[in-house]
Every structure is written in C-alpha cells, then in structure tokens.
Amino acid sequence: MRKAVIDLGTNTFNLLIADVNSNGFSIIHSEKEGVSLGMGGINKNIISNDAFERGLTTLRHFKNVCNQNKVKIINAFGTSALRGAKNSSEFVNQINSELGIIVTIISGEKEAELIYKGVKWSYDFESPGVIMDIGGGSTEFIFADKNGMTDVVSMNIGVSRIYQELKLNDPLTPNDINIITNWLDEKANGFFDGKSADLLIGASGSFETFYELIHNIPFPELIQSIEVPMEELNSTINSIITSTQEERDQNKFIIPIRKKMAPIAAVKVKWVIEKLGITRTIISPCSLKEGALSI
C-alpha cells in the first residue's frame, strides 16, 4: 500500500512517501522543508502570520508531490508548535479545506511512541538505550529495550524555543553554555535523576548532520542505524558549539534551517551524554514519519 506521512514539525516539515507491507517499506520519495513554523511565536503560543503562509506554501507543494506519486492515503501530524498554538485550529482547518489533508495534532507522548516505532525499523534494541529526538519545539527521550519502551518523556526544550527565549551570543560563550544547561536542568525537572544509559540512539535530524560533519559525506540512504565513535562525536559537538554563524553558513553539511541553531542542539546532546554517562552513540535515519507508516 502506498502511503504518505507528513510531519509538521516546529522547524521542519517532512514528507515521506513509501510502499508499505507487513515486512517493511520501500521509500518512493522523501523531502524536507525548513518552514520555521514556530519562529516568532512559539513562546507566545501562536503561529505567526508569516509562518502560517510558509506552512501552507510547503503543504501545497507536498500535496502536488503526493498527487504526482498517486498517493491515496496521507497521514499528517502536528507536533509541538501546533500543540501549543492558540490559532492551531485555524491553521489545521485551512489545510483541510484547501488541500483535503486532515492534520492530527498529537501529544508529546504519542509523538515519542511514533518516534520509537520509527527507530525500530532500523534498530532491534538488542542493547537497550535511550532515543533522543531533537525538535524545534520539543525533545523526546525514550528509554527502550528489546521488550519495548520502559520510560518516555516529551520536554518543551526544543532548539527554536531556546533560540527565541534566551539571549545568546555568536559564537556561544562559556556563560551562554551555562545558561543553556541550567535552563535545561530546570525544564527537565529531575527526570534524569538516578537514570543512566550506555547507548544513545539519535533519531534522524541533527544527528544525521553530526554524522555528515564527522565523515564529510552525506548520511547513507539506508534504513539502518550507524554507530559513530564517541571521541569523534564529542569533538564534532565541541566544534559546533564554538563555531561562528559565518563558519556554519559556509558548511555544506549543515542544512539552512540548522545553521542558526546547531550549537544549541550540540549543547543539548553534550548535556545528555554527561547526564546519563553515555559511552556509545548510534544514529538512526528513522523517526516519527517512519513510525507513522504503521498507522
């Protein structure tokens, strides 16, 4: 069965078209667009007028791509920016009336469940670990083993929220890093207390960028997780944290939507590594959109 999944993220809208059967799926088309749906409004619980129009423009394009690929089923999901926006119903209704696409706004816990299901396509959890999915509005953490999820949380600590709320320098100063980590500690509200994990599973997004910066090649187009050496990951993270906007603008492996916020994402990953005592990291190309193929 040919399906399309649209993930209406706070920073990025993702489209995945795939032929799905009981054994897996084959990708027909995949693309992402940096919409910045949460820019200018996420901390005010609103979708700004400019973001509203950027979102509609991207979804019109996505609908055309689906038509070209003869997609009959489109499942669309709104996440953190739409969860909190006072005018989310206006946005969703416009999408439905103009494009015939029904957008389901999901809870953070449902988002985490779909992320887990997506990562499962690429990793068997023979070794237990914690999945981290870095979003613009929220970040999900899913502790899981071969028997399933063991603990789940969705925190409103997305990179766009941090970028817009905290007054940070470029490049980040040591004081900026302390401000971010203290802010993260406060928002985590003790969730990580007493927890540890050897394995971090980075779900798509920023983690694919980290891989590309380590290896200077695009992330492989395979539905499988890839381990990255911790020493090289830590070195790359530190390099991003201390980078300037100009340096990031010139780096072809950092996509445009991440060029402003990559240092914040790097600080968050470093924070988690230190919090949990992570000794290994693997990167999965799968996340919410792959998990939603099972719906």
Buried (B, 14 or more C-beta within 10 A) or exposed (E): EBBBBBBBBBBBBBBBBBEBEEEEBEBBBBEBBBBBBBBBBBBEEBBBEEBBEBBBEBBEBBBEBBEEEEBEEBBBBBBBBBBBBEBBEEBBEBBEEEBEBEBBBBEBEBBBBBBBBBBBBBBEBEEBBBBBBBBBBBBBBBBBEEEEBEEBBBBBBBBBBBBBEEEBEEBBEEEBBEBBBEBBEEBBEEEBEEBEBEBBBBBBBBBBBBBBBBBEEEBEEEBEBBEBEBEBBBEBBEBBBBBEEEBBEEBEBBBEBBBBBBBBBBBBBBBBBEBBEBEBBBBBBBBBBBBBBEE
